[in-house]
């Protein structure tokens, strides 16, 4: 019975906390779009939802604050929080260089490669031009290999879509 009561109280607490969270633009203005679900909000900013969800204060008493960054950039698109006063510090807590060196970067890369939404134009606009490009011709077709040694990856593109990556030694 105690477990049931505790579970019910926890659900009510989480529900009330979730209701207090609002979505804001990085400027601090309240989000005025039509969506109320983060996935739909993401779609309003990028039709392919190539957005990284960063929780800057997770494990420090605030697991609700989330910042949506355009994937592979430090460009904040929205902030969901119950405390408007933390918007600037939530955005500033994101370290793009640290992100690129993390397993999270590889996880996000894998996820978006699986979705087939990392096209040539998006990659160049977010990661920049590769240090080197090479065309690879095989019996199966023609592929592009883009070298990003500072990120520790080479990207393989087929018909202008990233199909996989190859981990490489990072430059120091």
C-alpha positions as CSV (number, residue, x, y, z in Angstrom):
1,X,0.0,0.0,0.0
2,X,2.9,2.3,0.9
3,X,4.4,1.7,-2.6
4,X,1.1,2.6,-4.3
5,X,0.7,5.8,-2.3
6,X,4.3,6.8,-3.0
7,X,3.8,6.0,-6.7
8,X,0.7,8.1,-6.9
9,X,2.3,11.0,-5.1
10,X,5.3,10.8,-7.4
11,X,3.1,10.8,-10.5
12,X,1.2,13.9,-9.3
13,X,4.4,15.6,-8.4
14,X,6.0,14.9,-11.8
15,X,2.8,15.9,-13.6
16,X,2.6,19.2,-11.7
17,X,6.3,19.9,-12.4
18,X,5.8,19.2,-16.1
19,X,2.9,21.5,-16.3
20,X,5.0,24.3,-14.9
21,X,7.7,24.0,-17.6
22,X,7.4,26.3,-20.6
23,X,9.3,26.5,-23.8
24,X,11.1,29.7,-24.5
25,X,13.2,31.1,-27.3
26,X,16.9,31.7,-26.4
27,X,16.1,35.4,-26.0
28,X,13.8,34.6,-23.1
29,X,10.6,35.2,-25.0
30,X,7.9,32.6,-24.5
31,X,7.5,30.2,-27.5
32,X,4.5,31.2,-29.5
33,X,4.3,28.2,-31.9
34,X,1.4,25.8,-32.3
35,X,3.1,22.7,-30.8
36,X,3.3,21.6,-27.2
37,X,5.3,18.4,-27.7
38,X,9.1,18.8,-28.1
39,X,9.2,16.5,-31.2
40,X,6.6,18.8,-32.9
41,X,8.5,21.9,-31.8
42,X,11.7,20.4,-33.2
43,X,9.9,19.9,-36.5
44,X,9.0,23.6,-36.6
45,X,12.7,24.5,-36.3
46,X,14.0,21.7,-38.6
47,X,11.7,19.5,-40.8
48,X,14.0,16.5,-40.2
49,X,14.2,17.2,-36.4
50,X,18.0,17.3,-36.4
51,X,18.1,18.8,-33.0
52,X,20.2,17.7,-30.0
53,X,18.4,17.8,-26.5
54,X,20.8,18.9,-23.9
55,X,19.9,18.7,-20.2
56,X,22.5,21.0,-18.5
57,X,21.4,20.5,-14.9
58,X,20.5,16.8,-14.9
59,X,21.4,15.2,-11.7
60,X,21.7,18.5,-9.9
61,X,18.1,18.9,-8.9
62,X,16.8,20.2,-12.2
63,X,16.1,17.4,-14.7
64,X,13.4,19.4,-16.4
65,X,15.5,22.1,-18.1
66,X,16.3,21.1,-21.6
67,X,17.9,23.1,-24.4
68,X,17.4,22.2,-28.1
69,X,20.5,22.9,-30.2
70,X,20.7,22.6,-33.9
71,X,22.6,19.3,-34.3
72,X,26.4,19.7,-34.4
73,X,26.2,23.4,-33.5
74,X,26.0,25.5,-30.4
75,X,23.0,27.3,-31.9
76,X,20.2,27.1,-29.3
77,X,16.8,27.0,-30.8
78,X,14.6,26.7,-27.7
79,X,14.8,26.1,-24.0
80,X,12.2,24.2,-21.9
81,X,12.3,25.1,-18.3
82,X,10.2,25.9,-15.3
83,X,12.5,28.7,-14.3
84,X,13.0,31.4,-17.0
85,X,15.9,32.8,-15.1
86,X,18.1,29.8,-16.0
87,X,17.8,30.2,-19.8
88,X,21.2,32.0,-20.3
89,X,23.1,29.7,-17.9
90,X,21.5,26.6,-19.5
91,X,22.6,27.6,-23.0
92,X,26.1,28.6,-21.7
93,X,26.6,25.2,-20.1
94,X,26.8,23.5,-23.5
95,X,30.4,23.0,-24.6
96,X,30.4,22.1,-28.3
97,X,34.1,21.0,-28.3
98,X,33.4,18.7,-25.3
99,X,30.3,17.4,-27.1
100,X,32.4,16.4,-30.2
101,X,34.8,14.5,-27.9
102,X,32.0,12.6,-26.1
103,X,30.3,9.3,-26.7
104,X,27.1,11.4,-27.0
105,X,28.3,12.8,-30.3
106,X,28.7,9.3,-31.7
107,X,25.3,8.2,-30.4
108,X,23.6,11.2,-32.0
109,X,25.6,10.6,-35.2
110,X,24.5,7.0,-35.3
111,X,20.9,7.9,-34.6
112,X,20.6,10.5,-37.3
113,X,22.5,8.4,-39.9
114,X,19.9,5.7,-39.2
115,X,17.2,8.2,-40.0
116,X,18.9,9.1,-43.2
117,X,18.6,12.9,-42.7
118,X,22.2,13.9,-42.7
119,X,22.6,15.3,-46.2
120,X,25.5,17.0,-47.8
121,X,24.2,20.5,-47.3
122,X,23.3,20.0,-43.6
123,X,26.7,18.5,-42.8
124,X,28.6,21.3,-44.5
125,X,26.5,24.0,-42.9
126,X,27.0,22.5,-39.4
127,X,30.3,20.7,-39.4
128,X,31.9,22.9,-42.0
129,X,33.8,21.7,-45.1
130,X,35.8,18.6,-44.5
131,X,39.6,18.8,-44.4
132,X,39.7,16.5,-47.4
133,X,37.2,14.8,-49.7
134,X,37.8,11.6,-51.7
135,X,35.6,9.8,-54.2
136,X,35.6,6.1,-53.9
137,X,34.4,4.0,-56.8
138,X,33.4,0.3,-56.2
139,X,31.4,-2.3,-58.0
140,X,28.4,-1.2,-55.9
141,X,28.7,2.4,-56.9
142,X,30.4,5.7,-56.1
143,X,30.8,7.0,-52.6
144,X,32.3,10.2,-51.1
145,X,34.5,10.0,-48.0
146,X,34.8,13.2,-46.1
147,X,37.6,13.6,-43.6
148,X,37.1,15.4,-40.3
149,X,40.3,14.5,-38.3
150,X,39.6,17.1,-35.7
151,X,36.4,15.3,-34.8
152,X,37.9,11.8,-35.1
153,X,35.6,10.7,-37.9
154,X,35.4,10.2,-41.6
155,X,31.9,10.4,-43.1
156,X,30.8,8.2,-45.9
157,X,28.1,9.7,-48.2
158,X,26.1,7.9,-50.8
159,X,24.0,10.1,-53.1
160,X,24.6,13.1,-50.9
161,X,23.4,11.3,-47.7
162,X,25.7,10.2,-44.9
163,X,25.3,6.4,-44.7
164,X,27.9,5.7,-42.0
165,X,31.1,7.0,-40.3
166,X,34.5,5.7,-39.6
167,X,36.2,6.5,-36.3
168,X,39.7,7.8,-36.8
169,X,42.5,9.0,-34.5
170,X,41.8,12.6,-33.5
171,X,44.3,15.3,-34.1
172,X,45.9,16.8,-31.0
